[in-house]
Amino acid sequence: MNADKKMLLKKKLEENKQKIINIEIEKQRKQIIDNIDDFNKKYRFAGEAETERIERFISNLEFSFPAHIKLKECNISHHQNMYLCFLGGSRELLNIYIYVNYNDFINDMDNWEFFSDYLLLIDEDFIRFIYINDYGEFKESKIE
């Protein structure tokens, strides 16, 4: 095979791989919608611009295995709207971010824990966040 055909084949394989990942993400989204009561009334999936900000935010956090965040705990009491991030679970689940009202999230906590033992709530100000570990402990912190 010449170089052009190899490049075309490589491109097609990558496109196919991405299509499969997108299908799996949609399956995971459907499972979330089906398992969270009134999902469409209380929550929404983050848009593209929000996703980019969330991923930048997460990339600035320090992690140790498996999904523990190294943080300096502080007490932050004001919470309203946040982004829910799964820090454990399938590769597809790790790529799903959900805009939540803090009180709605707390009311549905048992359902969210079904999907992942490690959760991250990022305040919409992208400074404050809450890390929830596999023991259900809430640890509040902020980016300095």
Secondary structure, 3 states (H helix, E strand, C coil): CCHHHHHHHHHHHHHHHHHHHHHHHHHHHHHHHHHCCCHHHHCEECCHHHHHHHHHHHHCCEEECCCEEECCCCCCCCCCEEEEEECCCCCCHHHCEEEEEHHHHHHCHHHHHHHCCCEEEEECCCCEEEEECCCCCEEEEECC
